[in-house]
Amino acid sequence: MHRPFFNSVVKWLAIVLVGLAVTATAIPVEDSPTVVHVVEGGNPLSLLQNDDSGQSSIDYYLFTRSNPTTAQRLYMNEESIKSSSFNPEHPTVVVVHGFLGSHNSALNPAIRDVHLNKADTNVIILNWNRIGGDDEDSAILNTPAVGRRLGQFLKFLSEVSGASYDKMHLIGFSLGAHLVGSAGRELDGKIARITGLDPAGRLWQVHPERLSSSDAQYVEGIHTSKEFGINFVIGHADFFPNGGESQPGCLTPVCSHYRSFQLYAATVEHNHLVGRRCSSLIQLLLDMCNGDILHMGNDDINKRGSGLYRVNTGWRYPY
C-alpha cells in the first residue's frame, strides 16, 4: 500500500472514531425503567390494532414526585387514570421520542428529572417504537396517526380527571415534534404549549401535517442541526442556537441533533439561555441579531413570544 494512501486511511479512521466517541458521550444509554402496570384490563389505547400480546401499540408511562423513577403505565380507561398518581391540579408534561427512539431514549430521563426537580408535575413518556420501527419512511407515514391517538388520549385524560389543556405541555424530539403537533391539532390547538426539539426535516418541509403555530396556544421550535432538522420557522417563536447548523463541541450531526433536548433540559433547570430577535436568516447566520430578548426553553406553561431568535451557547452542560 502506498504510504500517502495509508496515512489518509488512518487519518479518516481517527476522525470517525473521535466523532463516535463524542456522540456516545453526548447520548448516554439508559437502562429500562421499572414499570408498574396500573389496571391492565379494560380498553388500552391502540393504533390500528393491538399486538399479539393484546397490549397497546402506544405506551404511556407516568412519572410524578411520588414515583420519580418507577413508571406507572396508563391505559385508556377511567380506573387506570384514577388509580395512578396522576394529579390533575399539577401541570402535565408529555415527552415524545423520535425515529429509532423509545421510552429508554436519553431525552426521557433528562427532561423528566429536571421537570420533577423543579415542581410537582405529571410527566408522561410516550413510547411508539413498535410503530415507528427501524424504517424511517414507515415512521414518517405513521407519525400523524400516532399524534392523533395521543390527542385522543389527552382528551380522555382531561375528561376523566378534570385536567385542563391549559396545564399541558407537549415536548417532541425530531419526528416526535411533528407527532405532538398532530396531537395538538386533534385538540383544536387548545393545548397550552408545544416545544419542538430540532423537528425532523426530511420530507417535512412541505408536509401538510408538520408542526405549526396553530397546534397550540404557544409553539416553540429549537433548531440545532442542519443535517437532521427543519431549518425554517415553524412556531410562534423559533430559536436557532449558535446559528442552528451545528453545535459547539459536536463533531457529528447526530450530536448536534441531540443537543436540542440537552439545551432544553438545561433551560428548565437554569432558565439562562437568552435569545436575541433577528430580522432575517442572514442576520441570524452572521450573528448580528440585536432585537428584543426572549428566554429559550424553560418550563413556563404560560410562555408567550414570537419571532426568530439566535442564542449563543457553550459546549458543555449547562451550556
N, C-alpha and C positions, 0 to 999 in steps of 0.2 A: 504493500500500500504506500502511495506517495506521502511523504511527511506533511506537506501543506493540507492535503485532504484529511489525513488522520487528525491533525490539530483542529481542523474545523469541526469534525465529528465530535471530538472530545469537548470542545467549547459549547457546541449545541446541546449535548447531553447535560453538561453542567448547568446551563441556563434552565433547561427543563426541570432538572432535579431541584434547583433552588426555587423555581416557581411553584412546584408541587409542595415543597416544604412550607412556603409562605401561605399557600392556600390551605394546607392542612392545619396550620396554626390558627388561621382566621376562621376555620369552620370545624369546631370541635364536634365529636360524635358523642351523643348521649345514649345511655342505656335506656331500655324500655321502662316507662314509668309503671309503678304499681297501679292497678286499676280495680276499683270496686264497682261492680255492676249494680246499679240502682233500679230495681224492679225490671228484670229482664223480660217478663211476659208482656202481654199487650201487643201493640202495633208499632214496632220500631220503624222509624222513617227509613225508607229505602229509595234508591234511584232505579227506576225501571223494574227491578225485581230484587228479591233477597238472594244472597249467595246460598251455596249448598248447606251451610250450617244454619240457615234460617235467620241469620243476623243481617243488619242493615249494611248496605254498601257505603254508607257515610257514618262515621263515628263522631260523637260529641263527648269530649272529656272535660268535666268541670273541675276547676280548682278554686278554692277560696282560702281565706286565712284559717279556716277550720280544717282544711285538708290541702295544704300548700304543695305537697309533693305526691300525694296518693290521689289519683284521679277517680272521680265518680262518673261512670258512663251514663249519659242521659238518653232516654228514648222518648218517642213522641206519644206519651200517654201521661195523663194527669198525675197518677200516683208516682211515676218516675220523677217528675219535677218536684212534687211536694214532699217526697221523702228524702230528697237530696239536701245539700247545704246551700242551695241557691237562695239568695236573698234579693227580692225584687226592689228593696229600698236602696240597694247598692248599685253603682254603675256596672254595666256588663261589657266586657271586652272580648271580642271573638277574634281568634288568630287563625289564619288560613295559610298553609304552605303552598309552594309552587310545584312545578313539574319535577318528578323524581323525589319529592319530599314525602314526609309522613308526620305522624304525631311525635316521632322521635327526632325530628329535624332540630338543628341547633337554635333556630329562631324561637322555638316554643318556650323552652325554659328561660331564655334570655328576656323575652317580653313578659312572660308570666311572672317571673320573680320580681322584676322592677315594679310592676303594677301592684302586686300584693304587698311589697315592702312600702309602697307609697301610701296606699289607702285600702280600706275594705272594698274589695272588688270581686265580682264574679268573672273569672277568666275561663272561657270555653275554647278549647283547642279542637278544631275540626280536622278530621283525617279523611281524605278522599283518594288515597293512593291506590286502592283496589280498582278505582275507575280510571284514574289518570294513567296508571301503569308505567311502562317504560317506552311507550310510543307517543312521541310529542304531538303528532298530528291528531291522534285519538284524544289526547288530553285536551288539546285546544278545542276540538269539536264538542267535548263533553262539558267544558267549563261553564257556559251559560246555563245549562240544565242543572248542574250541581249548585250553582249560585241561586237559582230559583228555589231549589229544595231547601237551601239554607234560609232563604227568605220565608218560606212556609213554616219552617221550624221556629223561627223567631216570632212569627205571628202567633203560633200555637203557644209558645213560651209566654208571650205577653198576655194572651187570653186567659191562661190557666193560673198565672201567678200575679198578674197585675203589673208586671214590669213595663216601664214606659220606654217607647222608642227614643225619647229624649235623653235617656241614660245609656244608650247603646253606641258602642264604638267598634266598628269592624276594621280589622287590620289584615291586609293581604299582601303577601310577598310574591313578586314575579307574576306567574299565571294566576296566583291567588288574588292578586289585586283586581283583575278583571272579574274573578269569581264573586268577590264581595260587592263589586259594582252591580252585578246581576241580582244579588240578594237585595241590595238597596232599591233597585228598580222594581223588584217584586213587591216592595212595600211602599211604592209611590214616592220614594225619596224622603220618607219620614224619619229615617234613622238620623240620629244626631250628628254622627261623624264617621267618615271613612278615611283611612290612611292607606295609600298605595305605595308599597315599598319596592322601588325600582320595577314598576309594572312592565310585564313582558312586552317586547317589541315585535318579535317575529310574527307576521301575519295579522298583527293587531292595529297597524297604522290606519287601516281603512275598515276595520271590523266594526259592524254596526252595534255590537254589544260590548265594546270596550268600556272601561271605567270612564265616567264623565261627571261633570259638576252637578248634573241633575239627579245623581244617585243617592244623595244625602243632603242634609242641611248644610254641611260643610265637608268638602272633599279636598284632601291634600295629597300631592304627589311628591315623593322624594326620589330623585333620579341620580343614580350613581355609576351607571355603566352604559357606555355607548354600544358595546357589543351585544348585550342581552336586553337592555331596557328600551323603553319607548322614549324618544328624545324630543318630545314637544309637550306643551302644556295640556293637561287633561282635567285638572280640577279647578277649584276656586283659587287655590294658591299652590304653586309648584316650586319646589326647591331643587337646585342643581348644585350639590356640594362640590366645591373645587372645580366647577365647570361642568360636572355631570358626565364626563367621558371616562375618567379613571380616577382612582383614589390613592392618596399618599400611602406608601408602604406596600402597595399591591403590585405584584409583578404579573398577575394574570387577570383577565376579565372576570373570571369566576369570583376572585377575591373582591374585586370592586363591586360586583353584583351583590354579594353577601354583606358588604359593608353597609348597605341600606338599613338592614334590621339592627346592626350593631350601633349605628348612629342613632337610630330611633330609640333604642333601649337606653343609651346614654342620656338622651334628652329627657326621658321620663324621670330619670334619677336626678339630673342636674339642671335641666332647662337652661342650658348655657349657650347653645348654638344659635346665633342670631344672623338672619339673612338680610341683605340689602336688596331693595327692589330694583329691578333692571328695566330699562325701557325697550330693550331688544335682545335677541340672542347674541348678536355681535358684541354688545356691551357686556353681556354675561361671560362670554368666552374670553374676552380681553381683561376681565376682572376690573371693570370700570364702573360698576353699578354704584350709584350714590343716592338712591331714593329712600323711601321710608323703610323702617326696620320691622321685622316680624320674626318671632321665635319659631324655629323649625321643630316639628315633632311635639313632644310633651304629652301630658295626659289630660289636658283641659277639654272636657267633654263639650263645653260651650264655645270652643275656639272659633274665631272668625278672622277672615283676612282674604285678600285677593291679590293676584298678580304673579309675576315671575321674579324669583329671588336667587341670588347666589350667596352661599355661605362657605367660608373657608375653614378647614379643619386641620387638626394634626393627624399623625399616622397611627397613634395607639390610643386605647381607651383612657379617658373618656373623650378623646379627640379634640 
